[in-house]
């Protein structure tokens, strides 16, 4: 076989692009594999910036861009990721293979892009499915036909039985209401996501490899249930970031001035939104905690941000609280002043926190975030979730109480540090993730 040339195809969303960039970085720098990375026009500039500021990767990972799809979530699935992307990617492969001495030899496609494996078969190219989320999510997708047969969901993915269930006898119990498509909140989007997930079952069967940005130590029962899924995580790139928001590095200097393990770090990723009541309760909850806090508040996290803060809030918290529009999160979570992380339970953030032994406070809002919360609170027991009132609001009192419970019970920190050690061992030489990744690299090169 000639030089390996891998075409990497992420789903066009920030949380999906980052882990595939981290995998690409590893394949290029450590193993000398040629990478062509498919990106949409609207993501290209920030990905180029990220690569340029990390080991000159802009000269080593080739970006090819396609027109950006619709901006709304409802149409991103239907009109772009499933309808227009396949043809454009097929054209890219044909153009590269017609003009380049290094033909595409392998496709690595996001698990949401099931057509990637069909394209690989059509072109006679090796195919790899990659999930940047928990492996449990892939097992759930593979169980959709059985869930329908058992009457848990109907053929459109609607929940028909609400009792707790297990995807396998050894896996943790979960609520059907926390199936990723069931928690999206928009009926049309829920139906589209479910249709997408159902179609992707075939792609798991067609794939030569199924890789996952997780670790065996995090979900051993899942990997025992579905041995084809191979954990290679946590993928921890060199502070790669694909977000266009400017990072406020002043927060690191501020953290230097805080006592060890004293700061509540609060961040909700790139897509979580809070309504006015939720935002105000969070602000008042942080004030009631009477502890230092670093709060990342995006300009679009809530409507009318300028008027969203409770009257006198910023004056009352003074220098005890620092509010920034964006932060270098990996560096923040590595900082010794951080006591805990209050967040949305996005998987990239979960791995960054676990890799630093940080106890967690869970505020999930949609998709796989509820499943992640379940593992944090009920399986790993390194964090706590919030209760919601009759209006489904997390109250200021519950925020204060959960912060106190988390930080006053040494069990949570001990469990967090134990998970950190296991994760770091997994990516060290002879560790499970290390071994899987190297086996994959050897396969790509043969």
C-alpha positions in Angstrom: 0.0 0.0 0.0 1.2 3.6 -0.7 1.3 6.4 1.7 -1.9 6.5 3.8 -4.1 9.5 3.2 -7.1 9.9 5.5 -10.1 12.1 4.7 -11.7 13.3 7.9 -15.3 14.4 7.8 -16.8 16.0 11.0 -20.4 16.9 11.5 -20.3 20.7 11.0 -20.7 21.8 14.6 -18.1 23.0 17.1 -18.4 20.1 19.5 -17.9 17.6 16.7 -15.1 19.4 14.9 -12.8 19.7 17.9 -12.2 16.0 18.8 -11.7 15.1 15.1 -9.1 17.9 14.9 -7.4 16.5 18.0 -7.3 13.0 16.4 -6.0 14.5 13.2 -3.3 16.4 15.1 -2.2 13.1 16.7 -2.1 11.2 13.4 -0.1 13.9 11.7 2.4 14.8 14.4 3.0 11.4 16.0 2.5 9.1 13.1 3.2 11.1 9.9 -0.2 10.3 8.3 -1.5 12.7 5.6 -4.8 14.3 6.6 -7.3 16.1 4.5 -10.0 17.7 6.7 -13.4 18.6 5.3 -14.8 21.9 6.8 -17.6 24.2 6.0 -16.9 27.8 4.8 -18.2 29.3 8.0 -15.9 27.2 10.2 -12.7 27.4 8.0 -11.2 30.7 9.3 -11.3 29.7 13.0 -10.0 26.2 12.3 -7.2 27.6 10.2 -6.3 29.9 13.1 -6.4 27.1 15.6 -4.1 25.0 13.4 -1.7 27.9 12.8 -1.2 28.5 16.5 -0.5 24.8 17.2 2.8 23.4 15.9 2.2 24.9 12.5 -0.5 22.4 11.8 -2.0 24.6 9.1 0.9 23.4 6.8 0.3 19.8 7.8 -3.4 19.3 7.8 -5.0 20.2 4.5 -8.4 21.8 4.8 -10.9 21.6 2.0 -14.1 23.6 2.4 -17.6 23.2 1.2 -20.4 25.8 1.4 -22.0 26.2 4.8 -25.3 24.7 5.3 -28.5 26.3 6.8 -28.0 28.0 10.2 -31.1 26.5 12.0 -30.7 23.2 13.7 -33.9 21.8 12.0 -32.5 22.4 8.5 -28.8 21.6 9.3 -29.7 17.9 9.4 -32.3 17.7 6.6 -30.9 20.1 4.0 -27.1 20.0 4.6 -25.6 17.2 6.6 -27.7 14.5 4.9 -28.8 16.1 1.6 -26.0 18.3 0.2 -22.9 17.2 2.0 -22.6 13.7 0.6 -22.4 14.9 -3.0 -19.9 17.6 -2.2 -17.6 15.2 -0.3 -17.9 12.6 -3.1 -16.7 15.3 -5.5 -13.8 16.1 -3.2 -12.6 12.5 -3.2 -12.9 12.2 -7.0 -10.9 15.4 -7.5 -8.2 14.4 -5.1 -7.9 10.9 -6.5 -7.8 12.3 -10.1 -5.0 14.8 -9.5 -3.1 13.7 -6.4 -0.4 11.0 -6.2 -1.6 10.3 -2.7 -5.1 9.0 -3.2 -7.6 8.9 -0.3 -7.1 5.5 1.3 -9.3 5.9 4.3 -12.4 7.9 5.4 -13.0 8.8 9.0 -16.5 10.2 9.4 -18.5 11.5 12.3 -21.0 8.9 13.5 -23.8 11.3 12.6 -22.8 11.2 9.0 -23.8 7.6 8.2 -23.5 8.2 4.4 -19.7 8.4 4.9 -19.4 4.7 5.2 -21.7 4.1 2.2 -19.4 6.5 0.2 -16.4 4.5 1.4 -17.9 1.3 0.1 -18.8 2.9 -3.2 -15.3 4.2 -3.7 -13.5 1.1 -2.5 -12.0 3.0 0.4 -11.5 1.9 4.0 -14.2 3.3 6.3 -14.0 4.4 10.0 -16.8 5.7 12.1 -15.7 8.2 14.8 -17.8 9.3 17.8 -16.7 12.3 19.9 -19.3 11.3 22.5 -19.7 8.5 25.0 -19.7 5.0 23.5 -23.1 4.4 25.3 -24.7 6.7 22.7 -23.5 4.4 19.9 -24.9 1.4 21.7 -28.2 3.2 22.1 -28.4 3.8 18.4 -27.6 0.2 17.7 -30.5 -0.8 20.0 -33.2 1.3 18.2 -34.8 -1.7 16.4 -35.0 -3.6 19.7 -36.4 -0.5 21.5 -39.2 -0.4 18.9 -39.8 -4.2 19.1 -40.0 -3.9 22.9 -42.5 -1.1 22.7 -40.2 1.5 24.5 -40.5 3.8 21.5 -42.6 3.9 18.4 -41.3 3.9 14.8 -40.9 7.7 14.9 -38.9 7.6 18.2 -41.6 8.8 20.5 -41.4 7.4 24.0 -44.2 5.0 24.7 -42.9 3.5 28.0 -41.3 5.7 30.5 -39.8 3.2 33.0 -36.1 3.0 33.6 -34.2 0.5 31.4 -30.8 -1.0 30.6 -29.4 -1.3 27.2 -27.6 -4.4 28.4 -27.7 -6.3 31.7 -24.3 -4.8 32.8 -24.9 -1.2 31.6 -26.3 1.5 34.0 -30.0 2.2 34.0 -31.3 5.1 32.0 -34.5 7.0 31.4 -36.1 6.9 28.0 -36.8 10.6 28.4 -33.0 11.1 28.3 -32.6 9.5 24.8 -30.7 12.2 22.8 -33.5 12.8 20.3 -36.2 12.9 23.1 -34.6 15.9 24.8 -34.1 18.3 21.9 -37.4 20.1 22.7 -38.3 20.8 19.0 -40.6 18.1 17.6 -39.4 18.4 14.0 -35.7 18.4 15.1 -36.4 15.4 17.3 -37.9 13.4 14.4 -35.0 14.4 12.1 -32.4 13.4 14.7 -34.1 10.0 15.3 -34.3 9.3 11.6 -30.7 10.2 11.3 -29.7 7.9 14.2 -31.8 5.0 12.7 -30.1 5.3 9.3 -26.7 5.3 11.0 -27.1 1.7 12.2 -26.0 0.4 8.9 -22.9 2.6 8.9 -21.7 1.0 12.1 -22.0 -2.4 10.3 -20.2 -1.2 7.2 -17.3 0.4 9.1 -14.0 -1.3 9.3 -13.4 0.4 12.7 -15.5 2.3 15.1 -13.5 4.7 17.2 -14.7 6.6 20.3 -13.3 9.5 22.2 -13.9 7.7 25.5 -11.9 5.3 27.7 -12.6 1.8 28.7 -12.3 2.8 32.4 -15.2 5.2 32.0 -17.7 2.8 30.6 -16.4 -0.8 30.7 -19.8 -2.4 30.5 -20.5 -0.5 27.3 -17.4 -1.7 25.5 -18.1 -5.2 26.7 -21.5 -5.0 25.2 -20.2 -3.7 21.8 -16.6 -4.9 21.4 -16.4 -3.3 17.9 -16.3 0.1 19.5 -12.7 0.9 20.3 -11.9 3.7 22.9 -9.0 5.9 22.0 -9.7 8.8 24.4 -9.4 11.2 26.0 -8.0 13.0 22.9 -6.3 16.0 24.4 -4.9 18.2 21.7 -2.5 21.0 22.4 -5.2 23.5 23.4 -6.9 23.3 20.0 -10.0 25.5 19.9 -12.4 25.9 17.0 -14.4 28.7 18.6 -14.3 32.1 17.0 -14.8 34.0 20.3 -11.7 35.8 21.6 -10.5 34.2 24.8 -10.1 36.4 27.8 -6.7 35.4 29.2 -7.1 37.9 32.1 -9.0 35.1 33.9 -5.7 33.1 34.3 -4.0 36.0 36.1 -7.1 36.4 38.3 -7.0 32.7 39.1 -3.4 33.1 40.2 -4.6 35.4 43.0 -7.2 33.0 44.4 -6.7 30.4 47.1 -6.1 26.8 46.1 -9.3 24.9 45.1 -11.6 27.8 46.0 -13.1 28.9 42.6 -16.4 27.8 41.1 -15.9 27.7 37.4 -19.1 28.2 35.4 -19.3 27.7 31.6 -22.1 26.4 29.3 -20.2 25.7 26.0 -21.1 27.2 22.7 -24.8 26.4 22.2 -26.6 26.4 25.6 -29.1 29.2 26.2 -30.7 30.3 29.4 -33.9 32.2 29.7 -34.1 35.3 31.9 -35.3 33.5 34.9 -32.6 30.7 34.6 -29.9 33.3 34.2 -31.0 35.4 37.2 -31.3 32.3 39.4 -27.8 31.3 38.4 -26.4 34.7 39.2 -28.1 34.8 42.6 -27.0 31.3 43.3 -23.4 32.2 42.8 -23.9 35.2 45.0 -25.4 33.1 47.8 -22.5 30.7 47.7 -20.2 33.4 48.9 -17.2 31.8 47.2 -14.9 33.1 44.4 -16.3 32.3 40.9 -15.3 32.6 37.3 -18.3 32.8 35.0 -18.2 32.6 31.2 -21.1 34.6 29.9 -21.4 34.5 26.1 -23.0 37.6 24.6 -25.8 35.3 23.2 -26.4 33.1 26.3 -29.6 34.9 27.2 -31.8 37.6 25.6 -31.0 41.2 26.5 -27.8 40.3 28.4 -27.1 43.9 29.3 -30.3 43.9 31.5 -30.2 40.3 32.5 -28.2 40.6 35.7 -30.1 41.1 39.0 -30.0 44.7 40.2 -26.8 45.4 42.0 -25.4 41.9 41.4 -22.0 42.9 40.0 -21.5 45.5 42.7 -22.3 43.1 45.5 -20.0 40.3 44.3 -17.2 42.7 43.5 -13.8 41.2 42.9 -15.0 37.9 44.3 -16.5 37.1 40.9 -15.0 37.5 37.5 -17.2 37.4 34.4 -15.7 36.9 31.0 -17.1 36.4 27.5 -15.0 33.3 26.8 -12.1 31.5 28.4 -9.2 29.2 27.6 -11.0 26.4 29.2 -8.4 23.7 29.2 -5.9 26.0 30.9 -8.6 27.1 33.4 -9.4 23.5 34.4 -5.7 22.8 34.9 -5.4 25.7 37.3 -5.0 24.7 41.0 -7.4 27.4 42.1 -10.4 25.6 40.6 -12.6 23.8 43.1 -15.5 22.6 40.9 -17.0 23.1 37.4 -20.7 24.0 36.9 -21.5 23.2 33.3 -23.9 21.8 30.6 -22.4 18.3 30.5 -21.1 18.5 26.9 -18.8 15.5 26.4 -15.7 17.6 25.4 -16.0 19.5 28.6 -16.6 16.3 30.6 -13.3 14.9 29.4 -11.4 18.1 30.1 -12.8 18.1 33.6 -12.2 14.4 34.2 -8.6 14.7 33.0 -8.0 17.3 35.7 -9.8 15.7 38.6 -12.4 18.4 38.9 -15.7 17.7 40.8 -18.8 18.5 38.7 -22.1 20.3 39.0 -24.4 19.2 36.2 -26.9 21.5 34.3 -27.7 19.5 31.1 -30.1 21.0 28.5 -30.4 18.7 25.5 -29.2 15.7 23.5 -26.5 13.4 25.1 -25.9 15.8 28.0 -28.5 14.0 30.2 -26.8 10.7 29.6 -23.5 12.2 30.6 -25.1 13.6 33.7 -26.3 10.1 34.6 -22.8 8.7 34.5 -21.3 11.6 36.5 -23.9 11.5 39.3 -24.9 7.8 39.4 -21.9 5.8 38.0 -18.7 7.7 38.6 -20.1 9.7 41.5 -17.8 12.6 41.0 -20.5 15.2 40.8 -24.1 16.3 41.5 -27.1 17.3 39.5 -29.6 20.0 40.3 -33.2 19.7 41.2 -35.8 21.7 39.2 -38.9 23.3 40.6 -42.4 23.0 39.2 -41.5 25.4 36.4 -38.4 23.3 35.6 -36.1 26.0 36.9 -32.9 25.4 38.8 -33.3 27.7 41.9 -30.7 29.8 43.6 -31.1 27.9 46.8 -30.5 24.6 45.1 -27.3 26.0 43.5 -26.0 27.1 46.9 -26.9 23.8 48.5 -25.4 21.6 45.8 -22.1 23.7 45.8 -21.8 23.2 49.6 -22.6 19.5 49.4 -20.1 18.9 46.6 -17.3 20.8 48.2 -17.8 19.7 51.8 -18.0 16.0 50.9 -14.5 14.7 50.2 -15.9 11.6 48.3 -16.5 13.7 45.2 -13.0 15.0 44.9 -11.5 11.6 45.7 -13.6 10.0 43.0 -12.6 12.8 40.6 -8.9 12.2 41.3 -9.3 8.5 40.9 -10.9 9.0 37.5 -8.1 11.3 36.5 -5.5 8.7 37.3 -7.3 6.0 35.3 -7.7 8.3 32.3 -4.1 9.3 32.3 -3.0 5.7 32.6 -5.3 4.8 29.6 -3.4 7.1 27.2 0.0 6.1 28.5 2.1 3.5 26.7 0.4 0.0 27.2 -2.8 1.7 28.4 -6.1 0.6 26.7 -6.7 3.8 24.7 -3.0 4.1 23.7 -3.0 0.5 22.5 -6.2 0.9 20.5 -5.0 4.0 18.8 -1.7 2.5 17.8 -3.4 -0.6 16.5 -5.6 1.6 14.4 -2.6 3.5 13.1 -0.9 0.3 12.1 -4.0 -0.8 10.3 -4.2 2.6 8.4 -0.5 2.1 7.3 -0.9 -1.4 6.0 
